[in-house]
């Protein structure tokens, strides 16, 4: 499921923009000003059926964000996603509509341009040069990711993606919906580990337990490695840390796995 070229290309274009703007501090990443600089002004208006829209004409574009979106992280991610299309896809994206579920979709089986726009947005809002040193002072888990999302004014899902990419710890991020795995991202330090072949989420995992409740929840504990990883018994003695978070009012769960050196 790895698609390194899509990630590398999009991330590099975002880093190029950070360099072009001579940004020296994350506080300078004001996306509402960066977009107009690239001939894509931003406005807020009522939208039906989507949370964000980009319309291009010749060498300019207009990005519209649904005024109903009040969370700064979601607004910034939507703008950065649409700006990604403006910069990355000038010949294949003359109009785009996006919602918040798309901005958290890092499934490599989706249309490449949508995946690239998400990676561009994540890197633009959380550039490696600023984000990686902070990540490497954090213990893996949603507590740290939530703090980083607040600090960089972005979504927790995007912060989790960057966390996995830049952490010095062996971590894996798995997204599931209705108890079925949809996609996963393996960190550089965990490349020797693979999610189990079955797409179904183990019924005794934290992710599965979350689906039995309501609202936004988190649940973390050490679980047998075989609940999530290939090559281990589901009831074996090798343990990993599972930290799962259920998205608000949905059946979508993000699971961070932290693999201990002992297994």
Secondary structure as a PSIPRED ss2 file (coil, helix, strand):
# PSIPRED VFORMAT (PSIPRED V4.0)

   1 X C   1.000  0.000  0.000
   2 X C   1.000  0.000  0.000
   3 X C   1.000  0.000  0.000
   4 X H   0.000  1.000  0.000
   5 X H   0.000  1.000  0.000
   6 X H   0.000  1.000  0.000
   7 X H   0.000  1.000  0.000
   8 X H   0.000  1.000  0.000
   9 X H   0.000  1.000  0.000
  10 X H   0.000  1.000  0.000
  11 X H   0.000  1.000  0.000
  12 X H   0.000  1.000  0.000
  13 X H   0.000  1.000  0.000
  14 X H   0.000  1.000  0.000
  15 X H   0.000  1.000  0.000
  16 X H   0.000  1.000  0.000
  17 X H   0.000  1.000  0.000
  18 X H   0.000  1.000  0.000
  19 X H   0.000  1.000  0.000
  20 X H   0.000  1.000  0.000
  21 X C   1.000  0.000  0.000
  22 X C   1.000  0.000  0.000
  23 X C   1.000  0.000  0.000
  24 X C   1.000  0.000  0.000
  25 X C   1.000  0.000  0.000
  26 X H   0.000  1.000  0.000
  27 X H   0.000  1.000  0.000
  28 X H   0.000  1.000  0.000
  29 X C   1.000  0.000  0.000
  30 X C   1.000  0.000  0.000
  31 X H   0.000  1.000  0.000
  32 X H   0.000  1.000  0.000
  33 X H   0.000  1.000  0.000
  34 X H   0.000  1.000  0.000
  35 X H   0.000  1.000  0.000
  36 X H   0.000  1.000  0.000
  37 X H   0.000  1.000  0.000
  38 X C   1.000  0.000  0.000
  39 X C   1.000  0.000  0.000
  40 X E   0.000  0.000  1.000
  41 X E   0.000  0.000  1.000
  42 X E   0.000  0.000  1.000
  43 X E   0.000  0.000  1.000
  44 X E   0.000  0.000  1.000
  45 X E   0.000  0.000  1.000
  46 X C   1.000  0.000  0.000
  47 X C   1.000  0.000  0.000
  48 X C   1.000  0.000  0.000
  49 X C   1.000  0.000  0.000
  50 X C   1.000  0.000  0.000
  51 X C   1.000  0.000  0.000
  52 X E   0.000  0.000  1.000
  53 X E   0.000  0.000  1.000
  54 X E   0.000  0.000  1.000
  55 X E   0.000  0.000  1.000
  56 X E   0.000  0.000  1.000
  57 X E   0.000  0.000  1.000
  58 X C   1.000  0.000  0.000
  59 X C   1.000  0.000  0.000
  60 X E   0.000  0.000  1.000
  61 X E   0.000  0.000  1.000
  62 X E   0.000  0.000  1.000
  63 X E   0.000  0.000  1.000
  64 X E   0.000  0.000  1.000
  65 X E   0.000  0.000  1.000
  66 X E   0.000  0.000  1.000
  67 X C   1.000  0.000  0.000
  68 X C   1.000  0.000  0.000
  69 X C   1.000  0.000  0.000
  70 X C   1.000  0.000  0.000
  71 X C   1.000  0.000  0.000
  72 X H   0.000  1.000  0.000
  73 X H   0.000  1.000  0.000
  74 X H   0.000  1.000  0.000
  75 X H   0.000  1.000  0.000
  76 X H   0.000  1.000  0.000
  77 X H   0.000  1.000  0.000
  78 X H   0.000  1.000  0.000
  79 X H   0.000  1.000  0.000
  80 X H   0.000  1.000  0.000
  81 X H   0.000  1.000  0.000
  82 X H   0.000  1.000  0.000
  83 X H   0.000  1.000  0.000
  84 X H   0.000  1.000  0.000
  85 X H   0.000  1.000  0.000
  86 X H   0.000  1.000  0.000
  87 X H   0.000  1.000  0.000
  88 X H   0.000  1.000  0.000
  89 X C   1.000  0.000  0.000
  90 X C   1.000  0.000  0.000
  91 X C   1.000  0.000  0.000
  92 X C   1.000  0.000  0.000
  93 X C   1.000  0.000  0.000
  94 X C   1.000  0.000  0.000
  95 X E   0.000  0.000  1.000
  96 X E   0.000  0.000  1.000
  97 X E   0.000  0.000  1.000
  98 X E   0.000  0.000  1.000
  99 X C   1.000  0.000  0.000
 100 X H   0.000  1.000  0.000
 101 X H   0.000  1.000  0.000
 102 X H   0.000  1.000  0.000
 103 X H   0.000  1.000  0.000
 104 X C   1.000  0.000  0.000
 105 X C   1.000  0.000  0.000
 106 X C   1.000  0.000  0.000
 107 X C   1.000  0.000  0.000
 108 X C   1.000  0.000  0.000
 109 X C   1.000  0.000  0.000
 110 X C   1.000  0.000  0.000
 111 X C   1.000  0.000  0.000
 112 X H   0.000  1.000  0.000
 113 X H   0.000  1.000  0.000
 114 X H   0.000  1.000  0.000
 115 X H   0.000  1.000  0.000
 116 X H   0.000  1.000  0.000
 117 X H   0.000  1.000  0.000
 118 X H   0.000  1.000  0.000
 119 X H   0.000  1.000  0.000
 120 X H   0.000  1.000  0.000
 121 X H   0.000  1.000  0.000
 122 X H   0.000  1.000  0.000
 123 X H   0.000  1.000  0.000
 124 X H   0.000  1.000  0.000
 125 X H   0.000  1.000  0.000
 126 X C   1.000  0.000  0.000
 127 X C   1.000  0.000  0.000
 128 X H   0.000  1.000  0.000
 129 X H   0.000  1.000  0.000
 130 X H   0.000  1.000  0.000
 131 X H   0.000  1.000  0.000
 132 X H   0.000  1.000  0.000
 133 X H   0.000  1.000  0.000
 134 X H   0.000  1.000  0.000
 135 X H   0.000  1.000  0.000
 136 X C   1.000  0.000  0.000
 137 X C   1.000  0.000  0.000
 138 X C   1.000  0.000  0.000
 139 X C   1.000  0.000  0.000
 140 X C   1.000  0.000  0.000
 141 X C   1.000  0.000  0.000
 142 X H   0.000  1.000  0.000
 143 X H   0.000  1.000  0.000
 144 X H   0.000  1.000  0.000
 145 X H   0.000  1.000  0.000
 146 X H   0.000  1.000  0.000
 147 X H   0.000  1.000  0.000
 148 X H   0.000  1.000  0.000
 149 X H   0.000  1.000  0.000
 150 X H   0.000  1.000  0.000
 151 X H   0.000  1.000  0.000
 152 X C   1.000  0.000  0.000
 153 X C   1.000  0.000  0.000
 154 X C   1.000  0.000  0.000
 155 X C   1.000  0.000  0.000
 156 X H   0.000  1.000  0.000
 157 X H   0.000  1.000  0.000
 158 X H   0.000  1.000  0.000
 159 X H   0.000  1.000  0.000
 160 X H   0.000  1.000  0.000
 161 X H   0.000  1.000  0.000
 162 X H   0.000  1.000  0.000
 163 X H   0.000  1.000  0.000
 164 X H   0.000  1.000  0.000
 165 X H   0.000  1.000  0.000
 166 X H   0.000  1.000  0.000
 167 X C   1.000  0.000  0.000
 168 X C   1.000  0.000  0.000
 169 X C   1.000  0.000  0.000
 170 X C   1.000  0.000  0.000
 171 X E   0.000  0.000  1.000
 172 X E   0.000  0.000  1.000
 173 X E   0.000  0.000  1.000
 174 X E   0.000  0.000  1.000
 175 X E   0.000  0.000  1.000
 176 X E   0.000  0.000  1.000
 177 X E   0.000  0.000  1.000
 178 X C   1.000  0.000  0.000
 179 X C   1.000  0.000  0.000
 180 X E   0.000  0.000  1.000
 181 X E   0.000  0.000  1.000
 182 X E   0.000  0.000  1.000
 183 X E   0.000  0.000  1.000
 184 X E   0.000  0.000  1.000
 185 X E   0.000  0.000  1.000
 186 X E   0.000  0.000  1.000
 187 X C   1.000  0.000  0.000
 188 X H   0.000  1.000  0.000
 189 X H   0.000  1.000  0.000
 190 X H   0.000  1.000  0.000
 191 X C   1.000  0.000  0.000
 192 X C   1.000  0.000  0.000
 193 X C   1.000  0.000  0.000
 194 X C   1.000  0.000  0.000
 195 X E   0.000  0.000  1.000
 196 X C   1.000  0.000  0.000
 197 X C   1.000  0.000  0.000
 198 X C   1.000  0.000  0.000
 199 X C   1.000  0.000  0.000
 200 X E   0.000  0.000  1.000
 201 X C   1.000  0.000  0.000
 202 X C   1.000  0.000  0.000
 203 X C   1.000  0.000  0.000
 204 X C   1.000  0.000  0.000
 205 X C   1.000  0.000  0.000
 206 X H   0.000  1.000  0.000
 207 X H   0.000  1.000  0.000
 208 X H   0.000  1.000  0.000
 209 X H   0.000  1.000  0.000
 210 X H   0.000  1.000  0.000
 211 X C   1.000  0.000  0.000
 212 X C   1.000  0.000  0.000
 213 X C   1.000  0.000  0.000
 214 X C   1.000  0.000  0.000
 215 X C   1.000  0.000  0.000
 216 X C   1.000  0.000  0.000
 217 X E   0.000  0.000  1.000
 218 X E   0.000  0.000  1.000
 219 X E   0.000  0.000  1.000
 220 X E   0.000  0.000  1.000
 221 X E   0.000  0.000  1.000
 222 X E   0.000  0.000  1.000
 223 X E   0.000  0.000  1.000
 224 X E   0.000  0.000  1.000
 225 X H   0.000  1.000  0.000
 226 X H   0.000  1.000  0.000
 227 X H   0.000  1.000  0.000
 228 X C   1.000  0.000  0.000
 229 X E   0.000  0.000  1.000
 230 X C   1.000  0.000  0.000
 231 X C   1.000  0.000  0.000
 232 X C   1.000  0.000  0.000
 233 X C   1.000  0.000  0.000
 234 X C   1.000  0.000  0.000
 235 X C   1.000  0.000  0.000
 236 X C   1.000  0.000  0.000
 237 X C   1.000  0.000  0.000
 238 X C   1.000  0.000  0.000
 239 X E   0.000  0.000  1.000
 240 X E   0.000  0.000  1.000
 241 X E   0.000  0.000  1.000
 242 X E   0.000  0.000  1.000
 243 X E   0.000  0.000  1.000
 244 X E   0.000  0.000  1.000
 245 X E   0.000  0.000  1.000
 246 X E   0.000  0.000  1.000
 247 X C   1.000  0.000  0.000
 248 X C   1.000  0.000  0.000
 249 X C   1.000  0.000  0.000
 250 X C   1.000  0.000  0.000
 251 X C   1.000  0.000  0.000
 252 X E   0.000  0.000  1.000
 253 X E   0.000  0.000  1.000
 254 X E   0.000  0.000  1.000
 255 X E   0.000  0.000  1.000
 256 X E   0.000  0.000  1.000
 257 X E   0.000  0.000  1.000
 258 X E   0.000  0.000  1.000
 259 X C   1.000  0.000  0.000
 260 X C   1.000  0.000  0.000
 261 X C   1.000  0.000  0.000
 262 X C   1.000  0.000  0.000
 263 X C   1.000  0.000  0.000
